[in-house]
């Protein structure tokens, strides 16, 4: 009996020792002690307790001041900035891309911040069409549908106009305000089209796509035609972005010699110009940065700028390929839009999208996504400086997230595009930024040798596809919440966690327009 007890005690002690060693190993793995970076030098002030207390006190004072004096002026102007695919991780990585994690992307300085839920009615992970319907019309829709409610399924060949939902752009127009759209994507793409279009399939940007879906272009009006012919699109004072080919027939060529995509023999650019002339309005069409700069906005009633055959270039590629002298940047277009729309004494609604953040993520080309986010923030900063916080509400948000994450244990000011300082268990390096899936898988695994050694690769190159766990030709969207940042009248409404479809309601209330105007809410 005594012998058995001793054996049991010995086994128990051995188990405790092994368990303790395992716990220590797990602890070391979870919180490794990394060798200090020789490149890192702490800022002297950050070593002092007083610095952090003073910083916290300054932030606290700003918050108390904003709460003590709420801005409840009516918003004469509303500007909605949309970073397509701009996840919280994207914003945080952009800070590091700017040089240090302690920096702020400009709109992070806005006094109020909330989170919106982005799901579609029928899908957990959304797309840019159903989300545009939510943040522009206040109605959640099915994946892939645009400007219609959830009674419409994607690709329905026949839809009833009773399913069409109005956008805040239309509410602004009905209130006597002007409205405009700016995008680095095609102006017929899902996000900007949410201001004016109603389709069961987001791909119906020109008539040929409707035919390809085995539907009738006589029954269904494509997005480009809706922009030129239907009331909301026709009354947009500013339309700037890409997508020239979607307005021209295949038999026609644009200013650069590229053929159109339409199959109906139409030249919608000429049609737009004809309509403006018949209205007795000064409508100006431009297709280059030169043309935009030469336009006298003080004498222009309507502006149509189609600066590329499809999407406009990534912001970083504008510099790398010398396109910066040929096509305007997002900031250039935003500045021109505000200057034109500001002529209306009753105010305006402006939608501004950085559309290619999303496309860079789909390609797992993180550098391009961060470059476009940085330019997006610059456009927001310029807009805030051009307008007055007392009468102009600026809201910055995203439609959905992506699967990019920041991982490993990078040093404080280490290049966010570089390799993590700690090796993986297979003794191979890995990138600080990585994706859950996407084409970057080809830079991650080899069928012959397993995981690829990136130690001799230039991961800072704009064309480098960052590591991905699952092979997909295009990386997917993410389903988590996205940030909403607000500055101006009724900025304090944009706090907490809310449905994405609440965003236009709060903007409309601030501007006292549409179904969410104060008098409508009191009925």
KOLZAVEX-93736 format. One line per 5 residues: number of its first residue (from 1); their letters; for each residue x, y, z of C-alpha. Coordinates in nm, 4 decimals. Layout:
N
NUM = A = X Y Z  ...
// end
This chain:
523
1 = XXXXX = 0.0000 0.0000 0.0000  0.2827 0.2394 0.0987  0.4727 0.1474 -0.2174  0.1667 0.2143 -0.4363  0.1165 0.5525 -0.2717
6 = XXXXX = 0.4788 0.6491 -0.3375  0.4476 0.5469 -0.7044  0.1271 0.7486 -0.7425  0.2864 1.0501 -0.5773  0.5906 1.0222 -0.8053
11 = XXXXX = 0.3669 1.0018 -1.1150  0.1676 1.3040 -0.9953  0.4837 1.5063 -0.9362  0.6184 1.4052 -1.2776  0.2883 1.5069 -1.4394
16 = XXXXX = 0.2975 1.8448 -1.2667  0.6580 1.9015 -1.3780  0.5833 1.8055 -1.7412  0.2683 2.0200 -1.7385  0.4684 2.3109 -1.5986
21 = XXXXX = 0.7321 2.2693 -1.8700  0.4609 2.2562 -2.1379  0.3001 2.5686 -1.9929  0.6366 2.7463 -1.9967  0.6950 2.6392 -2.3579
26 = XXXXX = 0.3493 2.7598 -2.4562  0.4052 3.0872 -2.2756  0.7367 3.1423 -2.4539  0.5772 3.0612 -2.7884  0.2835 3.2919 -2.7272
31 = XXXXX = 0.4940 3.5797 -2.5967  0.8441 3.5345 -2.7399  1.1424 3.7395 -2.6244  1.2710 3.8834 -2.9486  1.6143 4.0280 -3.0062
36 = XXXXX = 1.6005 4.4072 -2.9985  1.6198 4.5845 -3.3322  1.9375 4.7836 -3.3846  1.7386 5.0184 -3.6052  1.4917 5.1087 -3.3335
41 = XXXXX = 1.5550 5.4057 -3.1103  1.2919 5.5004 -2.8572  1.1754 5.8597 -2.8566  1.3091 6.0189 -2.5376  0.9706 6.1573 -2.4360
46 = XXXXX = 0.8080 5.8138 -2.4624  1.0321 5.6891 -2.1829  0.8730 5.9309 -1.9384  0.5492 5.8623 -1.7492  0.4532 6.2275 -1.7780
51 = XXXXX = 0.4463 6.2122 -2.1583  0.1753 5.9459 -2.1641  -0.0273 6.1136 -1.8917  -0.0116 6.4484 -2.0732  -0.1159 6.2816 -2.3998
56 = XXXXX = -0.4104 6.1101 -2.2315  -0.5113 6.4375 -2.0648  -0.5075 6.6184 -2.3998  -0.7256 6.3515 -2.5602  -0.9619 6.3570 -2.2625
61 = XXXXX = -0.9881 6.7370 -2.2775  -1.0761 6.7239 -2.6477  -1.3477 6.4655 -2.5856  -1.4966 6.6609 -2.2949  -1.4973 6.9794 -2.5029
66 = XXXXX = -1.6779 6.8109 -2.7922  -1.9411 6.6658 -2.5586  -1.9948 6.9976 -2.3837  -2.0726 7.1713 -2.7140  -2.2552 6.9425 -2.9554
71 = XXXXX = -2.2730 7.0632 -3.3151  -2.6459 7.0549 -3.3872  -2.6410 7.2912 -3.6833  -2.8257 7.1764 -3.9910  -2.5800 7.0410 -4.2483
76 = XXXXX = -2.5930 7.2516 -4.5626  -2.3505 7.0106 -4.7273  -2.2866 6.6381 -4.6791  -1.9796 6.4568 -4.8137  -1.9607 6.0789 -4.7865
81 = XXXXX = -1.6108 5.9371 -4.8372  -1.6013 5.5639 -4.9064  -1.2792 5.3637 -4.8878  -1.3790 5.0483 -5.0744  -1.2515 4.7474 -4.8817
86 = XXXXX = -1.0824 4.9728 -4.6243  -1.0852 4.7463 -4.3192  -0.9718 4.8497 -3.9721  -0.6538 4.6513 -4.0415  -0.5992 4.8540 -4.3587
91 = XXXXX = -0.6187 5.1802 -4.1646  -0.3812 5.0526 -3.8946  -0.1332 4.9269 -4.1553  -0.1496 5.2637 -4.3323  -0.0388 5.4343 -4.0094
96 = XXXXX = 0.2685 5.2131 -4.0058  0.3178 5.2708 -4.3796  0.3289 5.6430 -4.2981  0.6263 5.5746 -4.0711  0.5119 5.4897 -3.7199
101 = XXXXX = 0.2191 5.3314 -3.5374  0.1716 5.6495 -3.3345  0.0670 5.8440 -3.6439  -0.2948 5.9046 -3.7363  -0.4567 5.8737 -4.0749
106 = XXXXX = -0.6258 6.2138 -4.1097  -0.9852 6.1043 -4.0599  -0.8895 5.9211 -3.7399  -0.8680 6.2708 -3.5912  -1.2427 6.3173 -3.6420
111 = XXXXX = -1.4164 6.3521 -3.3049  -1.6662 6.0680 -3.3442  -1.6213 5.7056 -3.4449  -1.8605 5.4138 -3.4771  -1.8738 5.0653 -3.6267
116 = XXXXX = -2.1221 4.9499 -3.8892  -2.2421 4.5984 -3.9616  -2.1997 4.5179 -4.3297  -2.3847 4.1892 -4.3920  -2.6250 4.1487 -4.6844
121 = XXXXX = -2.9817 4.0239 -4.6379  -2.8854 3.6832 -4.7784  -2.5076 3.6665 -4.7195  -2.2830 3.7164 -4.4158  -1.9919 3.8439 -4.6259
126 = XXXXX = -2.1160 4.1314 -4.8450  -2.0183 4.2855 -5.1771  -1.9970 4.6489 -5.2853  -2.3446 4.6508 -5.4435  -2.5578 4.5471 -5.1492
131 = XXXXX = -2.3462 4.7632 -4.9169  -2.3834 5.0693 -5.1446  -2.7574 5.0140 -5.1296  -2.7357 5.0118 -4.7498  -2.5156 5.3177 -4.6873
136 = XXXXX = -2.6768 5.5264 -4.9644  -3.0477 5.4342 -4.9441  -3.0953 5.3043 -4.5896  -3.2185 4.9642 -4.7102  -3.0299 4.6334 -4.6880
141 = XXXXX = -3.0355 4.4250 -5.0065  -2.9257 4.0895 -5.1437  -2.5669 4.0243 -5.2478  -2.4901 4.1558 -5.5972  -2.8042 4.3699 -5.6300
146 = XXXXX = -2.7988 4.7482 -5.6428  -3.0558 5.0149 -5.5593  -3.3353 4.7608 -5.5025  -3.4768 4.5977 -5.1911  -3.4358 4.2325 -5.0913
151 = XXXXX = -3.7443 4.1223 -5.2827  -3.5125 4.1261 -5.5841  -3.2788 3.8297 -5.6299  -2.9484 3.8721 -5.8097  -2.9900 3.8422 -6.1860
156 = XXXXX = -3.3707 3.8690 -6.1932  -3.4525 3.9540 -6.5535  -3.7706 4.1411 -6.4679  -3.8025 4.3738 -6.1688  -4.0832 4.6016 -6.0596
161 = XXXXX = -4.0071 4.9688 -6.0015  -4.1796 4.9341 -5.6638  -3.8659 4.7516 -5.5488  -3.6445 5.0513 -5.6331  -3.5077 5.2390 -5.3323
166 = XXXXX = -3.4158 5.6075 -5.3265  -3.0653 5.7261 -5.2424  -2.9572 6.0205 -5.0328  -2.8418 6.1733 -5.3615  -3.2047 6.1809 -5.4751
171 = XXXXX = -3.3202 6.3185 -5.1380  -3.0654 6.5982 -5.1747  -3.1814 6.6807 -5.5290  -3.5460 6.6903 -5.4202  -3.4495 6.9344 -5.1432
176 = XXXXX = -3.2911 7.1737 -5.3939  -2.9342 7.0647 -5.3279  -2.6903 6.9570 -5.5950  -2.5357 6.6100 -5.5987  -2.2235 6.4573 -5.7448
181 = XXXXX = -2.0101 6.1416 -5.7578  -1.6333 6.0938 -5.7720  -1.4571 5.7569 -5.7919  -1.1258 5.6037 -5.8935  -1.3296 5.3072 -6.0194
186 = XXXXX = -1.5634 5.3183 -6.3163  -1.8485 5.5626 -6.2524  -2.0824 5.2727 -6.3381  -1.9215 5.0471 -6.0767  -2.1233 4.9271 -5.7789
191 = XXXXX = -2.0333 5.1929 -5.5226  -2.0895 5.5164 -5.7196  -2.3824 5.3611 -5.9081  -2.5605 5.3215 -5.5740  -2.6326 5.6947 -5.5901
196 = XXXXX = -2.8430 5.6709 -5.9077  -2.8986 5.3161 -6.0394  -3.1432 5.0285 -5.9817  -3.0394 4.6861 -6.1161  -3.0771 4.3218 -6.0188
201 = XXXXX = -2.7201 4.2506 -6.1297  -2.4281 4.4812 -6.0520  -2.2463 4.3605 -6.3660  -2.5056 4.5243 -6.5921  -2.2869 4.8298 -6.6447
206 = XXXXX = -2.3519 4.8274 -7.0221  -2.6135 4.6619 -7.2427  -2.3844 4.3792 -7.3540  -2.3647 4.2463 -6.9981  -2.7431 4.2246 -6.9798
211 = XXXXX = -2.7451 4.0166 -7.2991  -2.4670 3.7972 -7.1556  -2.6966 3.7269 -6.8596  -2.9686 3.6035 -7.0977  -3.1864 3.9013 -7.0081
216 = XXXXX = -3.3295 4.1714 -7.2333  -3.1691 4.5178 -7.2522  -3.5102 4.6425 -7.3683  -3.6670 4.5382 -7.0380  -3.3630 4.6164 -6.8213
221 = XXXXX = -3.1803 4.9487 -6.8540  -2.8038 4.9227 -6.8041  -2.6239 5.1348 -6.5454  -2.4502 5.3680 -6.7933  -2.7826 5.4515 -6.9596
226 = XXXXX = -2.9446 5.5116 -6.6206  -2.6668 5.7588 -6.5417  -2.7323 5.9548 -6.8623  -3.1086 5.9113 -6.9065  -3.2798 5.8565 -6.5717
231 = XXXXX = -3.3699 6.1571 -6.3513  -3.1218 6.1164 -6.0624  -2.8228 6.0397 -6.2841  -2.9212 6.3047 -6.5349  -2.9266 6.5706 -6.2626
236 = XXXXX = -2.5894 6.4832 -6.1102  -2.3861 6.8017 -6.1380  -2.0520 6.6211 -6.1052  -1.9621 6.2789 -6.2457  -1.5911 6.1919 -6.2378
241 = XXXXX = -1.4059 5.8635 -6.2550  -1.3242 5.5909 -6.5054  -1.5280 5.3817 -6.7480  -1.5303 5.5557 -7.0896  -1.5677 5.2260 -7.2778
246 = XXXXX = -1.9007 5.1584 -7.1077  -2.0509 5.4657 -7.2738  -1.9407 5.3850 -7.6313  -2.0458 5.1232 -7.8847  -1.7965 4.8580 -7.9961
251 = XXXXX = -1.7738 5.0306 -8.3354  -1.6543 5.3532 -8.1732  -1.3186 5.4594 -8.0336  -1.2420 5.6950 -7.7474  -0.9840 5.9741 -7.7473
256 = XXXXX = -0.7016 5.7244 -7.6949  -0.8142 5.4870 -7.9709  -0.9706 5.2224 -7.7449  -1.2950 5.0603 -7.8629  -1.6158 5.0816 -7.6650
261 = XXXXX = -1.8051 4.7878 -7.5156  -2.1673 4.8660 -7.5911  -2.3666 4.6700 -7.8513  -2.6554 4.9113 -7.9088  -2.4793 5.1621 -8.1356
266 = XXXXX = -2.5016 5.4329 -7.8697  -2.2537 5.7062 -7.7808  -2.3786 5.8009 -7.4362  -2.1175 6.0748 -7.3960  -2.2643 6.2570 -7.6964
271 = XXXXX = -2.6141 6.1876 -7.5607  -2.5189 6.3448 -7.2269  -2.3820 6.6528 -7.4053  -2.6956 6.6778 -7.6202  -2.9241 6.6604 -7.3164
276 = XXXXX = -2.7351 6.9406 -7.1423  -2.7507 7.1553 -7.4528  -3.1264 7.0985 -7.4820  -3.1618 7.1991 -7.1180  -2.9813 7.5237 -7.1941
281 = XXXXX = -2.7100 7.4244 -6.9458  -2.3334 7.4445 -6.9754  -2.2272 7.0791 -6.9702  -1.8549 7.0109 -6.9913  -1.7059 6.6708 -7.0829
286 = XXXXX = -1.3359 6.6062 -7.0086  -1.1215 6.2942 -7.0402  -0.7780 6.4053 -6.9127  -0.6145 6.5962 -6.6294  -0.5318 6.8717 -6.8764
291 = XXXXX = -0.8950 6.9028 -6.9731  -1.0027 6.9172 -6.6104  -0.7494 7.1881 -6.5274  -0.8584 7.3949 -6.8263  -1.2268 7.3795 -6.7309
296 = XXXXX = -1.3675 7.7044 -6.5907  -1.5807 7.5607 -6.3127  -1.7384 7.8994 -6.2444  -1.9010 7.8779 -6.5873  -1.9811 7.5057 -6.5758
301 = XXXXX = -2.3256 7.3765 -6.4727  -2.2577 7.0039 -6.5203  -1.9240 6.8203 -6.5360  -1.8670 6.4737 -6.6817  -1.5108 6.3475 -6.6458
306 = XXXXX = -1.4283 5.9987 -6.7751  -1.0537 5.9679 -6.7347  -0.9910 5.6042 -6.8253  -1.1430 5.3310 -7.0373  -1.2045 5.1239 -6.7231
311 = XXXXX = -1.0858 5.1849 -6.3660  -0.8375 5.4644 -6.3032  -0.4788 5.3661 -6.2068  -0.3687 5.2835 -5.8545  -0.2392 5.5988 -5.6905
316 = XXXXX = 0.1150 5.4650 -5.6553  0.1134 5.3472 -6.0155  0.0322 5.7024 -6.1279  0.3824 5.7974 -6.0124  0.5545 5.4775 -6.1180
321 = XXXXX = 0.4113 5.4898 -6.4714  0.4087 5.8708 -6.5063  0.0289 5.8789 -6.5303  0.0181 6.1645 -6.2794  0.0393 6.4133 -6.5666
326 = XXXXX = -0.2333 6.2373 -6.7669  -0.5090 6.1515 -6.5207  -0.6244 6.3344 -6.2068  -0.5752 6.1947 -5.8580  -0.8610 6.1400 -5.6149
331 = XXXXX = -0.7643 6.4696 -5.4490  -0.7714 6.6512 -5.7846  -1.1220 6.5267 -5.8596  -1.2480 6.5946 -5.5073  -1.1223 6.9518 -5.5191
336 = XXXXX = -1.2907 7.0178 -5.8546  -1.6164 6.8608 -5.7354  -1.6345 7.0734 -5.4208  -1.5525 7.3893 -5.6151  -1.8354 7.3275 -5.8611
341 = XXXXX = -2.0959 7.2066 -5.6114  -2.0231 7.4941 -5.3713  -2.1809 7.7323 -5.6214  -2.5268 7.6181 -5.5079  -2.6436 7.8296 -5.2150
346 = XXXXX = -2.8710 7.5496 -5.0942  -2.5801 7.3096 -5.0560  -2.4914 6.9697 -5.1943  -2.4363 6.5972 -5.1409  -2.1078 6.4542 -5.2700
351 = XXXXX = -2.0053 6.0890 -5.2805  -1.6296 6.0251 -5.3085  -1.4912 5.6718 -5.3445  -1.1400 5.5351 -5.3419  -1.2350 5.2257 -5.5353
356 = XXXXX = -0.8992 5.0614 -5.5856  -0.8117 4.9885 -5.2218  -1.0467 4.6959 -5.2654  -0.8937 4.5801 -5.5941  -0.5409 4.5863 -5.4525
361 = XXXXX = -0.6550 4.3651 -5.1647  -0.8220 4.1224 -5.4063  -0.4796 4.0895 -5.5735  -0.3092 4.0648 -5.2289  -0.0916 4.3613 -5.3332
366 = XXXXX = -0.0861 4.5284 -4.9945  0.1457 4.8145 -5.0883  -0.0989 4.9418 -5.3489  -0.3868 4.9188 -5.1015  -0.1948 5.1267 -4.8466
371 = XXXXX = -0.0854 5.3826 -5.1057  -0.4452 5.4313 -5.2145  -0.5595 5.4593 -4.8520  -0.2987 5.7277 -4.7893  -0.4206 5.9264 -5.0909
376 = XXXXX = -0.7803 5.8727 -4.9780  -0.6932 6.0281 -4.6414  -0.5273 6.3202 -4.8211  -0.8485 6.3823 -5.0167  -1.0487 6.3787 -4.6922
381 = XXXXX = -0.8068 6.6260 -4.5346  -0.8324 6.8581 -4.8325  -1.2132 6.8426 -4.8241  -1.2192 6.9238 -4.4543  -0.9926 7.2249 -4.5136
386 = XXXXX = -1.2061 7.3457 -4.8069  -1.5279 7.3326 -4.6045  -1.6567 7.4532 -4.2683  -1.7271 7.2174 -3.9799  -2.0207 7.4390 -3.8861
391 = XXXXX = -2.2220 7.3610 -4.1992  -2.0565 7.0633 -4.3734  -2.0850 6.7071 -4.2437  -1.8096 6.4728 -4.3616  -1.8543 6.1001 -4.3028
396 = XXXXX = -1.5767 5.8518 -4.3807  -1.6439 5.4795 -4.3923  -1.5924 5.1557 -4.5834  -1.8352 4.9190 -4.7487  -1.6709 4.5988 -4.6259
401 = XXXXX = -1.3414 4.4607 -4.5016  -1.0799 4.2209 -4.6421  -0.8844 3.9283 -4.5004  -0.5502 4.1081 -4.4575  -0.4045 4.1000 -4.1077
406 = XXXXX = -0.0970 4.2364 -3.9297  0.0958 3.9559 -3.7639  0.4257 3.8402 -3.6253  0.6143 4.0664 -3.3859  0.7455 4.3532 -3.5985
411 = XXXXX = 0.9546 4.6228 -3.4382  0.7855 4.9508 -3.3632  0.8922 5.1419 -3.6748  0.9797 4.8441 -3.8940  0.8652 4.8699 -4.2560
416 = XXXXX = 0.5139 4.7225 -4.2529  0.5813 4.5679 -4.5957  0.8829 4.3689 -4.4761  0.9335 4.0281 -4.3182  0.8520 3.9640 -3.9532
421 = XXXXX = 1.1650 3.9533 -3.7348  1.0746 3.6143 -3.5865  1.1049 3.2948 -3.7890  0.8270 3.0413 -3.8226  0.8600 2.6921 -3.6772
426 = XXXXX = 0.9940 2.5709 -4.0128  1.2793 2.8263 -3.9786  1.1511 3.0265 -4.2725  1.0502 3.3941 -4.2682  0.6987 3.5260 -4.3213
431 = XXXXX = 0.5495 3.8642 -4.4113  0.4102 4.1018 -4.1485  0.1039 4.1519 -4.3662  -0.0718 3.8411 -4.4898  -0.4083 3.7310 -4.6222
436 = XXXXX = -0.6353 3.4414 -4.5306  -0.6711 3.3583 -4.9011  -0.5900 3.4857 -5.2473  -0.3320 3.4808 -5.5278  -0.0508 3.5457 -5.2791
441 = XXXXX = -0.0627 3.1711 -5.2128  0.1796 3.1379 -5.5050  0.4335 3.3378 -5.3033  0.3639 3.1183 -5.0002  0.3729 2.7533 -5.1038
446 = XXXXX = 0.5442 2.5460 -5.3702  0.4063 2.2035 -5.4634  0.7650 2.0807 -5.4910  0.9408 2.2310 -5.1877  0.6636 2.3408 -4.9523
451 = XXXXX = 0.6683 2.6857 -4.8013  0.8690 2.9356 -5.0052  1.1742 3.1115 -4.8603  1.1108 3.4854 -4.8999  1.4407 3.5995 -4.7502
456 = XXXXX = 1.5745 3.7096 -5.0893  1.2516 3.8594 -5.2234  1.1722 4.2304 -5.2298  0.8425 4.2318 -5.0428  0.8255 4.6118 -5.0666
461 = XXXXX = 0.7820 4.5942 -5.4447  0.4387 4.7191 -5.5467  0.3772 4.4060 -5.7544  0.4614 4.1617 -5.4743  0.1601 3.9486 -5.3802
466 = XXXXX = 0.1614 3.9025 -5.0047  0.1395 3.5598 -4.8465  -0.1981 3.3871 -4.8373  -0.3052 3.0670 -4.6638  -0.5654 2.9415 -4.9126
471 = XXXXX = -0.5168 2.9498 -5.2932  -0.7738 3.1654 -5.4705  -0.7403 3.3636 -5.7913  -0.8955 3.6617 -5.6104  -0.8853 3.7231 -5.2355
476 = XXXXX = -1.2261 3.7460 -5.0698  -1.3958 4.0192 -4.8730  -1.4164 3.9966 -4.4948  -1.7383 4.0007 -4.2918  -1.6383 4.2009 -3.9839
481 = XXXXX = -1.7586 4.5502 -3.8979  -1.5990 4.8593 -4.0531  -1.5236 5.2017 -3.9074  -1.7375 5.5138 -3.9501  -1.5714 5.8510 -3.8802
486 = XXXXX = -1.7656 6.1792 -3.8622  -1.6901 6.5510 -3.8468  -1.9403 6.8369 -3.8699  -2.3101 6.8884 -3.7905  -2.4584 6.5999 -3.5917
491 = XXXXX = -2.1261 6.4192 -3.5925  -2.2176 6.2799 -3.2506  -2.4843 6.0545 -3.4059  -2.2150 5.8338 -3.5579  -2.1134 5.6463 -3.2432
496 = XXXXX = -2.1606 5.2927 -3.1183  -2.2326 4.9860 -3.3267  -2.5102 5.0140 -3.5830  -2.6494 4.8780 -3.9070  -2.4778 5.0074 -4.2205
501 = XXXXX = -2.8235 5.1084 -4.3431  -2.8420 5.3642 -4.0589  -2.5689 5.5802 -4.2171  -2.7863 5.7616 -4.4760  -3.0582 5.8099 -4.2150
506 = XXXXX = -2.8172 5.9953 -3.9871  -2.6730 6.2008 -4.2742  -3.0234 6.2900 -4.3950  -3.1314 6.3917 -4.0460  -2.8262 6.6162 -4.0170
511 = XXXXX = -2.9159 6.7819 -4.3497  -3.2924 6.7748 -4.2823  -3.3709 6.6020 -4.6124  -3.5580 6.2938 -4.7325  -3.7639 6.0550 -4.5193
516 = XXXXX = -3.5394 6.1181 -4.2186  -3.5863 6.4954 -4.2089  -3.6900 6.6190 -3.8671  -4.0468 6.7005 -3.9687  -4.0883 6.3548 -4.1247
521 = XXX = -3.9715 6.1836 -3.8059  -4.2268 6.3759 -3.5998  -4.5203 6.2666 -3.8155
// end
